[in-house]
């Protein structure tokens, strides 16, 4: 039996990248998974892939920044798969730029998806977990929310907000059997990293710079992040609550950042 056998999970941003990797790992560990993402084709593709492997899954096309869309998606999940015992908010966007280079539109959008999206999904799921006697929530933060990274002012702000929100929720809901943690991946070989590198003057040099500053010499993988999250939402992590787990291969300990 898998770590999550018989549980229902909702993963936002699950059509691609780290969210997709987490959804796949949850399914491999026995969970039924709701794939919530504004990319309708991507969400359906992931759900179909899981169904083809004999796993229960459901595509939930929705924009996490819209309260009505999130509410309707959670209702569909409950009707078709059951109430979620697990929520992972992995939906996120990453506009680049210093504060002065960030437009008001980009600022509002990144906070709407990364931070407000967490608020809206947690608000829908918490009463269901309370009624069921408990559950586990993980908010996908970033090492940028811990130590920052040049040229990512707005993104870093949202990730720091998620770390603080997880702590607040953990305190408010621990007595109800609901655990809330955040995880802070470092540099991960993901579509987001590829897009960031592609936007630089020398993409190959940028990618090499990220590898070079890692203590082990290479960036992390989506699978490595998904493995940590799967354990964190499992019953084996029952005493871990209000924590922010750095999944960065000691990059933040080393303290060196890539020169871009």
N, C-alpha and C positions, 0 to 999 in steps of 0.2 A: 504493500500500500504506500501511496505517496504521502508527503508531508501534509497535503491539503485535501486529502480524500473526502469527498462529500460536501465540500464547502462551495459557496457561490462567491465569486469575486467580480468586482467592477474595476476596470482599469481605463482611465482616461488617457488620451493620446496614444492609443494602442494600435493605431494603423501602421505605425512605422517606428524605427529607432528603438530607444530604450523601452518605451511603453510596449511595443510589440514583443520585444524580447521577454519582458516580464509576463505578458499574457501567455506566451508560449510555454514559459517555465511553469506558470501556475497550472496550466492544463496538463503538462507532463507530470505534475505532482498530484493530479486527481481532481482539481477544481473545475467547476463549470464557470465560464468566463464571459462577462459582458464586455464587448469591445466598443468603447465610446470614443468617437473621433469625428471631427468635422469633415474629414476625407471619407466620404461615403463609400467610394469604390475600394479604398484601402481597408476600411473596416470590414466590409463584406468579404474581401479576399482573405483576411486573417481568420474571420469566423468560418469561412468555407474550408480553409486549410485545417482548422481544428476539428471541424465536423468530419472531414475525410479521415481523420485519425481516430474517430470514434469518441471524440470529446464533445460535451455539451457546450455550445457557445451561441452568442447572439450579437449581431452587429447592431450598434446603436448610433446611427449618424446624428451628431448633434454638436453645436458650438457650446463649449463649457462656459462661455461668458454670458450666456442667455439663460435666465432662471427658468423660463417655461420649457426650454429644450432639455435642460438637465432634469427637471421634474418629470417630464413625460418619459424620458429615457429610463429613469429609475423605476417608474411605474411599470413600464414594459418588462424590465428585468425581473421585477418581483412576480409579475404575472406568468412569465415564460420560463424562468429558471429558478425563481425563489428569492427571498430577501438576502442581500449580501452580508456575509460575515467578514468580508475583506474589501477595502477600498484602497486603491493606489491612484493618486493624482499625479500623472506623469505628463499631462498635456502641457506644452510650453513652446514659446517662440523666443528667439534671441536676436533682437535688433542690435546692431553694433554701433559704437560711438561713445565718446565722452559725453558728459552731461550737456555741454554746450553744443555738441553735434547732434543731440537727440531732439527730434521734433516732438511737439506736444501730442501729435497723433500717434507716433510710435510709443511714447511714454504711456498714454492711456491704453493702447492696445495690449502692450506687454503686461501691464498690471491687470487688465481685464481677463486675459487668458491664464497667466501664471498664478496670480494671487486671488482674484475674484473667482476664478474657476474652482479653486480649492474651497473657498467659502461656500459656493453654491452646492458643490457635490457633497461636502461634509454635512451641510445643513439638511440635505435630503436623506442622507444615509444614517446619521446619528440616531434619529428616533427609531429606525428599524433595528439597529443594533441594540439599542436600549431595551426594546420590546423582546428581543431574542435572548437577552441576558449577557451580551458582550459582542466584541468584534475587534478588528485590528485595522488601523488606518496608517498608511505611509504617504507622506508628502515628498515628492521628488524635488529636493533642493539642489544645491550645487556647491562645489568648493568655492565658487565665486561669491557665494553668500557668506562664506567664512572669512576668506582672506582677500577677496576681490581679484580682478584680472583687468589689465589695461584695456580700455576701449569698450567696456561692457557695463556702463554705469546703470542703465535702467534694468537690464537683466539681473545684475548683481543685487540690486535693491529688492527685486521680487523674490529672489532666492533667500535672502536674509529674512524677509517677511515670512516665508514659509517655515523656516526654522523656528522663529518665534511663535508662529501660530500653532505649530505642533506641540510645543511646550505648554502653551495655554490650554489647548484642548485636552492634553494628557492630564493636567491638574483638574480640569472641570469634570472629566468623565471617568477617571480611574475607578471610582467607587461603583460605577455602573458596569464594570468589566470590560470597558473599551480602552484599548491601548492606542496611542497615537505617537508615531515617531517620524522623523525625517531622515533622509539619506542624502549625502552630498558627494556625488560622483566627482572625480577629477576629470582629466581629459580622457574621453572615451571615443573609441573608433566607431563613430556613429554618423548618420546623415547630417546631424547638426554640425559636427566637426568638419565634415567634408564641405558643407556649404560655407562655413566660416573661412576655411582655407581658400576656397574658390574665389572668395571676395577680396583676397589680398593680392598685392602686386606680383608675388611669386608664390603660388600655391604649394609647390613641392618643397620649397625652402621653409614655408610656414609649418607644413606637416612634419618635416624633419626636426624643426625647432621644438615642437611639442614632444617628440620622442626623446630628444636629447636631454631635456630637463627632468625626465622621469628617473627616479632612483634605479629602477630596474632596466631602463633603456628603451622601453616601449610604452605606449599609452594603453589604457585598459580596454577591455572588451565588453560588449553588451551582456554577454553571458555571465561575466564576473559580477556585474551589477545585479542581474536577475537572480543569481544564486543567493546573494545576500538578502535581497528583498523577500524571496520565498521563505527563507528561514525566519526573517523578522516578523512576518505575518503568521507564522506557524505557532502551534501551542508550545513548541520547544523554547520560544522566546518570551514566555509568559511574564518574566520579571523586567523585561526591557520596555520602558515606557518614558516618554518625554526625552528620548535621546536623539542626538544627531550623529549618525554613523558616517564617518568619512570613508569613501571608497575611492581612494586616490593613490594607492601605492606609495604612501608617505611623501607625496609631492608637497603637501602643505607643511609637513615637518621640515623638509629640506629648505623650503622657503624661496626657492629660485623659480622665476617665471620666464617663459619664453620671450625672446626679443622679437617683436613682430614689426 
